[in-house]
Amino acid sequence: MNTKFSFKTQITWLSTSLILLTVIFLTISNWFRFADYAEAQIEQKIDVAQNVLNQTLRLQEQVLITTASVLAADFGFKQAVATEDKQTIKSVLLNHGKRINADLMLILDLEGNLLTSSSLYSFSADVIENNIKKLPFKNIHAQILSIDNKVYQVIVVPVKAPRVIAYTVIGFEFDHSALLQLKNLISLEVSLVKKEHIIESSIEDKDIKQQALLTATQFGINQQSPNLLLTRSDYYHKNIAFSSSNDIHAILSASLIQIKSDFNQLIMSILIIALVVIIIAFSLSKILSQGLSTPLNILMNVTKNIGKGELEVPKLSSNLPPEFTDLYEGFVLMGSAIENREKEITYQAERDMLTGLFNRYKILSNIDVYLKNNTHLALITFNIKKFKALNDTIGSKNADAILIEIASRINAYIEKLNTLNDHKSIAARINIDEFLICIPINSIDILNDIVKQLQIEIEKTFWIADIKIRLSIYYGIANSIEHGTDAERLIRRSSMAVSNAYKDQVSVRLYQQGDDEIYLYKLHLIEELKAALENPNSPLFMNYQPKLNIKTGKVDKLEALIRWINNKGDFVNPELFINLAEKSGLITTLTRWVILEVIKQVDHWNQLGHKFKVSINLSAQDIQHEQFIEYLLTTLSNFNVEPVQITLELTERDLADNEQLVAERLFYLKSLGFEVSVDDYGIGQSSLAKLKNLPVDELKIDKTFILKLDQCQQDQDIVASTISLGHKLGLRVVAEGVENKASLELLEQFQCDYAQGYYLSRPISAEKFIEWYESDEHVN
């Protein structure tokens, strides 16, 4: 997560925020818990008060029942009631009422009409009768009764003489003083309510009275006001009913002033503690963040230095916590590991992994530095003769051991040179079996001595796996005094000198002026050939050289030969550009071009009625290419040409390269109808014993044995025996290079099958061949 705040600030705010949230949650939790607790305490208090109230009412009820019973049993009273002596009745009621402090004393007839009463109240007989008649006369339990906005607890007792002759009603009034006494008893405010109107209350404050009334109207019996947290009132109210009245009920009100004060003090204490904790936490988090950010800054600087490539991490100079110290040590180890890895990568990028010498890239850059500093150099490139054959003979492990030993000898030789020269000599392995030594020189006069000393050092006998081995090595030399001051060019020229030494079969060859031009010309020729193959109007073209069937005296076969006249109009030697095509990887493209042109020409001849067989020269790369057969068959299918009309010519060298794969593919092609011819037979590596295991149809005796056949008896013996052996193996034999009639007659005498050469015809275009074929010259 991206943030603009520093790590130190984030830690400070994080710790402070966590504590602040904790305080908030604790405050809210305590708030609710305290409210629940206070509400439970108040409910308990109200329940106790309600029980006390009910108990008080029951005690007063008992007093009323006792007084009424005594009054109703008094003989004189009953007599007065029976005789309707109102003065006596009133006197008795008054005396009994004073005795028990009764506020209501009445005598009613059997219909509930008022007979007489004490004079302790001031309301009319109609008001009394309308309210008294609502009482259940047969129930001797106290009832709560409202008369003229006054509330009484009354009891009705029958007067019997012996039958019921009247009813006595005695009651206590719940006036303000009575409610105050009740308040003192239950420690709660008491209000009496009838039909949304407070009749009497111990509460003095009008607003609180109004809240109590609101509770009576909004909430049902035995329900209380809302949660303490949701009310702003200083009182908590509960609505309760009297069991002896349906329309009069009481509201018990508990004061919340003290509870809220205690609660506010609690909250204030929590907030003060929280503030103190936050201040302490803030201070501690600042200290903690400082303790964390300081090591992190140190580590950050280390990582920045590592990122800049400063991999050597200094030792820790300040004291850090153990974890950060371990982490710092980890950075030290990481820097060391990266440094070692970089050294290893650099070593691998600059060195030959087998010998430990520089590779081509590294020595090229070093040579370039020397030349830019105007240091004269001698470059000696040397190559091991037939190293591949040696590798196949003694095995790659032993061959590698030879290369390692050569590198060791080169290092020893360079070490001697470096003790005599301020500028250090260097060496590299630039190819599988090719090494390059770069030696600073002051004059070219010392080159011979340098090379001789190198030969002595390198060409000592090798003992590998108890095998004594002596190597033939070719040396090529170029120097910056005579041959240029470009590093790439000097290396190329020393390598060319090695190649020329190999070609000339001399051990040491100095680069000669003009060799590089030939090399560059060959490169240019390869580019021209590539363009010619891509050009629809290609300067490449095909010539055809007839093959004479000696037995019939007719020409029924030809060899297809590619020719090239470049953009300058110069004829390019086929051997040169075909050899370059093989080395540059263009040979398969070139062969495809030839196959298409030849098959098109054979198709044209077929249309003219001439059924010639044509030979196409292939290389080892062609026959081994995975798409060669597919291309050959696809091209053939697009024209009216039979496989039997195409002969595939390969040299002995091509047959020897990957013999198993070549044999498998030639057998397959032969099964399709193609014929196979071995070209240049007699100068390569094959033998008749090898050829008998290959699907060969034809042998072409190399022209070196034919050119002077009429003059050389030895050539005649070789050719005669080759033809005889070829026939015994069931092979057709062709002699190429027939230059005169005498040689042709000898071949006829040796029973050779076909002859080919300038005596019959030079390679000519398809059009000229048809003219020649249909002319008298062909017949002759």
N, C-alpha and C positions, 0 to 999 in steps of 0.2 A: 504494500500500500504506500503510495507516494504521499508525503506530507512535507509541509514547509517548516514544521517544528523540529527542533533538535531532539536528540535522544534524551538529553538531560531534562528538557522541558516535558517531554512525553512521560518520563518516569514520574516527575513531580506531580503532574496533573493526573496521572493514572492513580497513584497512591492516594492523593487528596480526594479524587472523585469516588474511589472505592469507599473511603472512610465516610464521606459525605452521604453517599447512598446508604451505607450501613446505618448511619445516624437517622436518616429519614425513615428507613424501614423500621428501626427500633422505636422511633417516636410514634409513628402511625400504629405499630403493633401495641405499644403501651397505652396509646390513646384508646384503642378499641378494647383492650383487655381491662383497662381501668374503668371505662364506661360500662362494660358488661358487669364488672365486679360491683361498681357503685349501684347499678340498676338492680342487681341481685340483692344487695344489702337493703336498698330502699323497699324492694318488693317484700323482702322478709320482714322489714319493719312495719310495712302496711298490713301484711298478713297478721302480724302480732297485734297491731292496733285494731284490726278488724275483729280479731278474737276477743280482745279486751272490751270492745264496744258491744259485741254480742253478749258477752258475760254481764256487763253492766245493765243492758236491757233486760236480761233474764232476771237479775236481782231485783230490779224495779218492778218487773212483772210479778215476782213472788210477793213483794210488799203490797202491790195492788190487789192481788188475789186474796191475801190474808185479810186486809182491811175490808174489802168488799164482802167477804164471807162473814166476818164478825158483824158488820153492819146489817147484812141481810138476815142474820140469825137473831138479832136483837128483838125481843118480844114487843117492847114498847114501840120500836120502829115499825115492826110489821103491823101493829095495831093502828098506828098513825097512818100508815099507807093504806090499810084496809078502810079506814074511816075518812081517808083523804083529808087528814088534818095537816094542811100545808105548813102552818106555823111550826108545828112539832117536827115535821119532816125537815124543814129548812134548818131548824135548830140542830137537829141530829147531824145533818149533812155538814153543817158548818163546824161542829165540834170534831167530828171524825176527820174532816179535811185538814183542820189546823193541826190535829194530832200527827198526821203523816205528811204534812206540807203538800197536800194534794192541790192541784191547780184547777181541777174540774170535778164537781160533785153534782150528779143529776139523778132524778127519778123519772122513769118513763113508764107509760101504760103499756098494755100488751100490744098496742098498735104502733108503738114507737113514738107516741106523742109525749111532749114534755109535760110532766105534772108539776114539778117544782124543782128548784136547784138552789145551791148556795149562791151568794152574791159576789163571788170572786172573779167574775168575768163580766164583760160588757156587751156581748153580741146578743142578737134577738133570738126569740124562740124558733122562728122559721129557719134561721141559719143552722141552729143546733139540730133541729129535726131533720133537715135535708142531709146533713152529714152523718148523724147518728144512725139513721135508717139504713145506711150502707153497710153497717157493721153486722157480722154474723152473730146474732144473739145467742145461738146455741153453742158457740165456741167460747170456752172460758179461758182462752189465751189472750194475752195483751195484744193490742192492735195499734198501728201507727195511723193517726187520724189528723187531717188538716181541717181546721175550722177557722174561717176568716183570717187566712194567711198566718195562722199559728199552728204549730205542730204539737200534737199530744201523743203520749203513750197511754192508752186507755184500756180498761177491762170492763166487761159487761157481766153482771152477776144477777140471776133471777131472785126475786123476793117471793118466798113460798109461805102460804098460810092455809092449809098445807100445800094447796096448789099454787101455781105461779100467778101472782096477782099484779106484779110489776117488775121492772128491771132497774137495777142500780148501776150507774156509770161513774167510774172514778178514773182520773187521769193526771199525769204529770206533763207539764209543758216543757218543750225543748226551746227555751228562750236563749238569749245571748249569753247570759251568765251560766246557764246549764252547759252550753257548748264550750265556754271557756274552761269550765271544770273538766269537761270531757277531754279538751285539748291538753290540759295539764296532766291528765291521767294517761293518755296514749301518746303524748308528745307529737301529735300531728294536728294540722288544721282540719276542722270539720265544717262542711257546708251541707245544708238540707235543701234539696231541689225538688220542685214540682212543676212539671210541664214547662221546662226551659226557663224556669224562674227560681231564683234563690230566695227561699223563704227566710232562712236564718243562716248565719255563718260566723265562725270565730275569727275569720280573716277581716282585718280592718281596711286593707288597701283595695280600692275599687278595681284597679287593673288586674290584680291577682284574682279577685272574685270573678272578673270577667273571663279570665283564662280557665278558672275552675268550671264556670258555666259552659264555656266552649268545649271543654272535655266532656261534660255531661251530654252535650248535644251531638258531638261528632263521634263519640265512641260509645259502645254498648256497655251493658252492665258487666262488671268484673273486668273491664278493659282499662288500660292505662294510657297515658300520653306517650308520644313517640320516643324513640331512642334518645338517650341523653345527649348524644352528639348532634342530633338533628333538631333539638329544641333550644330556643334562646331564653326560655322562661327560667325564672329562679325557683320554680316549684314543679314538683312532679306529682301529677294527679291520677287518682284511680276512682272509678265509678263503681259503687257497691249498692246492692239493694237490701231493703228490709224484707224479711220473710213474711211479715204481717201486713205488707202494703204493696199495692201494685203500682201506684202513681207517685209515691214519694220514695226518693232514694238519697243516699248520702255520697258526698265526694270527700275522700281523704286526700289531703295535700301535704306532701313532704317537702321541706325546704332544701334547695340544692345549693344554696349560697356557700355553705362550708365545704361541700363536696367539690364544687367548681373551684373554690379557692385552693383546696388541697391539690386538685388536678393541675391547675395552672402553676402551682409551685413545683409540682413534679416535672411538668413539661419544661419549665424554666431551668430546673436543675439539669435535666437531660441536655438542653440546648447549651447551657454553660459548659457542661462536661464535654459535649461534642465539639464546641468551639475550642476548648483547651486541647482536645485530642487532635483536632484538625491542625491547629497551630503546631503541635508537637510533630504530627505526621508530616506536615509540610516541611518542617525543619529537617526531620530525619530523612525524608525523601530527597531533599536537596543534597544532604550529605551523601546518601546512597548513590544518587545519580552522579554526583561528583566523583565518587569512588568507582563508578562503572565507566563514566565517560572518559576519565583520564587514561585508564588502561586501553579502552577502545580507540582513543586517539593515537596512542602509541602503536597499537596493532594496525590502525588504518594507515599510518605513515609507513609502516613496514610493507604493507601490501602495495602502496603507491610506489615505493622504491623497487619492489619486485616487478611491478608492472612496467617500470622504466628500464628494467634490465639489470638493476643493482641487486644481484642475487645473493651477495654476501651480507647476511643479516648480522648487525653488531650485537655483542653481548648485552644483556639487560642491565641497565645502569640504575634503575629505581626498583624499589620494593613493590611488588604487585601481589594481589591475592593468589593463593596457590593455583586456582583454576586458570587465571589469566597467565600466570607464569608457565603453566603446562601448555596453554594455547600459544604463547609466545615461542616456547621451545619447539612447538609444532611448526610454526612459521619458519623458524630457523632450519629445521629439518626439511621443510618443503622447499625453501630457497636452495638448500644444498642439493636436494634431489633434482630440482629443475635445472640447476647449474650443471649437474652431472649428466642429466638427460640432454641438455643443449650441447654439451661437449660430445656426447655420444652421437647425437644427430649430425653435428658438424663433422665429426670424424667419419660417419657413414657417408655424408654428402661429399667429402673431400678425398676419401681413401678407398682403395680397392680392398674389399673385405677379406680376400684370400691372402694377399701378400702384405698388406699394410702400407704399400706404396701409395703415392697420390694417384687419383684417377685423372682422366683426360681434362675434365672441367677445371680441377684445381691447378694442374701444372700449366694449363693454358693461361689462367689468370696470373700465375706467378711469372710466367715468361713475359706476359704483357707488362707487368710492373718493372721487370728488369730492363725491357726495351725502352720503356718510357723514361727510365733513369739513365739511358744511353750506355747500358752495359752490353758489351759484345758477348754473344752466346754461340756455343756450338751445340747443336742438337743431334744426338746419336740415337737412331731408332734401330732396334735389332729384333729379328724374327727367327723363331725356331723352325728349322726345315722339317716338313712332314710331321708336325706335332699331332695332328688328328690321327694319323696312322699309329704314332707312338702311344697316344691315349687309348686307342682301341686294343693295342697289344698288351700294355702293362696295366691297364685299368685306370679309371679316372682318379682314384685315390692316390696311386703312385704318381700319376701325371701331375696332380696338384702338389704333391711333395716336391717334384722337380721345380715347379714354378715358385714355390716358397723358398727353396734353396737358391734359385737364381736371384730372387729379391734380396735374400740375405747377402749374397755376394755383391750385389749392386750397392747395398748399404755400406758394406765394408770398403768397397772401392771409392764411394763418395766421401766416406769419412777420411780416407787418406787425402783425397783432393782438397777437402775443406780445411785441413791443417796447413795447407800451402797457399790458400787463397782467402782473401777477405770476403769475397762474395761466395755464398754457399751454393754448391751444386745440388740439384734436386732430381728426383726420378719418379716415373709413373708407369703403371701398367695400363696401356691404352687399348689393348685388344686381348683376345684370349691368350695368344702366344706372342704378343708384341709388347715391347718395353721401350720407354723413351727416357733418355738421360739428358738433362740440360746442364751444361758446364760453362760458367763464365770464362772468357778467354781474352787475352790482349792481342793475340796474333794468330793467324791461321797456320803458322809454321809448326805449331805444337800439336796439330790435329792428329798426325800420324802416330806420334808417341802416345797420345791419349788413347787412341783406338787400340793400339797394340797392347797397352797395359790392361785395357778393358777386356780384350780377347783372352789374355792370359788368365785374368781373374774369373771370367764367366765360363770359359770352355774347359775348365778342369773336369776331371772324371767325376761323374755322379754315382754314388752308391745308394740305390733305392731298393729296400727290401732284399738286401744281399745281392742285388743285380748291378753289374757294372755297366754304366751307360755313358756314351760319349755323344754329344749333340753337335749337329752341324748348324751353324748360326750365320745368318746374313745381316750385314750392317749397312745402314744408310745414314749419310751425314749431310747436314745442311748447316750453314752458319749465317749469322746476321751481318757479317762484314761483306759477303759476296751475294747473298741470296735474299736480302730484304729484311725489313724490320717490322713485319707484321707477324704476330704470334701464330695466328691460324695458318697463314701461308707457310711459315717456317716448318710447322709440324707436318703439314701436308707434303711439303717438299722432301723432308727427311723420310716420310713414309713412302713417297714415290721412289726415292733412292733405294730403299729396301726392296721394293717390288722389282726394280730394274736389276738389282743385284741377284735376286732370285731368278729372273728371266735370263740374265746373262751368265748365271752359274758362277758368280764371283763372290768372294766372302765379304768384300767391302766395296761400296759404291758411293762416290760423292755425287751429290745432285749436280746435274748438268743443265746449263741454260737451254730452255726449249722443252724440257720434260714437262714442266708445269703447263705450257701452252698446249701440249698434246692432251694433257689431262682435262684442261678447260674445254678443249675442242670436243672431247668425248662427252663431257657434260652437256655442252651445247647441242651435240648430235642427239643425245637422249631426249632433250626437250623438243627438238625438231621432229624426231620420230613420234613422240607422243602426240604432237600437233597433227602430224600426217595421218595417224591412225584415226583421229577424231574428225578429220576433214572429209566431207562428202566427195570433193574433187581431189582425192588423195594423189600425191606425186608417186605413191607406191604403185607398182604394177607387176603382173605375172608374166614370166617367160616359161616356155616348155621345151625340154630337150627330149628328142625321140629316143626310144629303145628299140633296137632291131632284133626281131626274133630270128636268130641265126639259122634255125632249122627251116623256117618257112620263107625267109628272106623278106618278110614284111614287118612294118612298124605297127604294132598294136598296143604298145605301152609308151607312156611319157612320164617324165619327172617334172613336177611343178617347182619352179624356182622363182623366188621373189627378188625384185630389183627396185632400185630407188635412185631417182635423179632429184637432188634437193632443189631448194628455191633459187640457188645461184646457177643451176643448170649443171652442177657437177655430179658425176656418177659416184655413188657411195658404195664402197666395197661391201658385198653381202656378209662376208665373214665378220667384218668389223661391226656393222650395226646389229647383226643377229647376236653376236657375242655380247654387245652392250645391252641388248634387250634382255638376255638371260640374266645378266648381272643386276639390272635395274628393276626386274620384276615385270617388264613389259612383254615378255615372251608369250604369255598366254593370250594377251590381247592381239599380238601380232599373228599368232597361229590361228586365232578365230577369224581374223581378216582374211588370211590365206584360204582357210577352209571354205568360207563363203564364196570367195572369188572362183576357186577351183570347181566347186560343185555347180555354180552357175554356168561355168564354161563347159563342163562335161554335159550338163543338161542341154546346152545349145548344140553341142556336137551330136548328141543323141537325136535331136530334132532334125539334124542334117543327115542322119543315117550312119554316122560314124560311131561305133561302139568301142571307144578307147578306154583303157585302164590307166589311171593317173596316180602317181606316187606323191604323197605329201610328207614333207619332213617334219618330225615332231621332236621335242626336247623332253628330258625327264620331267621338267616342271609341268609340261602339258599333260602327259599321261597320268601324272599323280594328282592333278587338279580335280577336286571332287565334282566339278560341274562340266568337265571336258566331255565325257560320254554323252551326257544329256544334251549339250550344245550340238555335238556332232550329229546325233540322231534327229534332233529337232530341225536342224538345217537341211539334212538329207530328205526329211519328210516333206519339205516345202518345194521339192523339185522332183523331176522324173529321172532319178538316178538310183541305181541299185548299189548296195554296199559292196558287192563284188567288184565294182568298177573303181573302188578306192583302195589304194595300198598305203599303209602307214609305215613310214621309214623311221627307224631309230638307230642311233649309233650304238656300238658296243658299250661305250661309256654310259649312255642313257639306260641301257638294259641292266647294267651293274648297280645302278643307284636304286636302292629299295627294291631288290629283286622280287620279293614275295608279292608286294602290291602291284608292281608292273606286270608280273606274270598273271595274276588274277584278272586284271583288267584286259590284258591282251587275249586271254582265253575267252573272256566274255565277248569281246569284239569279233574274234574269229568265229564264235558260234553264231553271230549275226550275219556273217558273210564277208567281213572285211579281211584283207590279206595283210600280212606283217612281213616287212623286209628289214634285214640287218644291214645298215649302211657302214661304209668304211671298214669292212671286215678285214682283219689281219694286222691292224696297227693298235688295237685297243687291248682290253683286259680279258675278253671272253675267249672261250675255247669251244670246240665242237661238242665236248662233253656237257658243257653248260647249255648250249643251244638245243640239245636234244630234249631238254626238259621245258623248253619254251615253245609257244605256238607259232613258230617261225615258218614262213612259206618260201622265203627267198633270201639268198646271200648276195651282197654286192661287194666284190673284191675291190679293195681300195686302189685308187689310180696309181699309187706309188709303185705297185707291182705291174702295172699295165702300160705306163707311158713309154717304157723302153723294152717292152716284152720281146720284140724281134731282135734286140741286141744283147740281151742278158740271159744266159742259160739258167742262172740261179732263179731269176724271176719266172722263167718258163717252168722250172721244176715245182716251185711253190704254187703257181697258178694251176698247173695240171693236177697236183695232188689235192689242192683245195676243191677243185671242181669234182674230182672223183669222190672225195669224202662227202661233199655236199649232196651229191646224187645218191650215195649210199644211205644218207639220212633222210632221203625223200625231199630234198630242198632244191628249188630252182636257183641257178647261179647266174648273176649278172656281172659283167666286167665293165667298169667305168674307166674312162680315160683312154679310149681307143683313138690313136692319133694317125694310124696309117693302115694300108691294106694288108701289109704283112702281119701285123699284130692280129687283125681280124681273121686272117686265114689260120693263124696258129690257134686262136680261140675256137674256130670251127673244128679244127683238128682235135682239140681237147674236149670237144663236145659241150662247150659252154652254151647256155640257153639264150642269153641276151647280151648284146653289146651296146655300149653307150659312149659317145665321145665326139670330139670335134671332127674326126674323120667322117662321121655320119652327118652331124649337124651341130652347130652351136645352139645354145638356148635362144629361142626366138619367140616372138609374140604369137598368140593364138591365130591371128589372121595370116601371118607369114607361114606358120606351120601348115595350115590348110593348103596354101598355095604350093608350098614345097611338097606336101604329101601327094597332091594331085598332079605334080609336074613330072617330067622325064627324069629330073635329077634324083627324085626319090626312087624311081624304078632302077636307075643305074647304081 
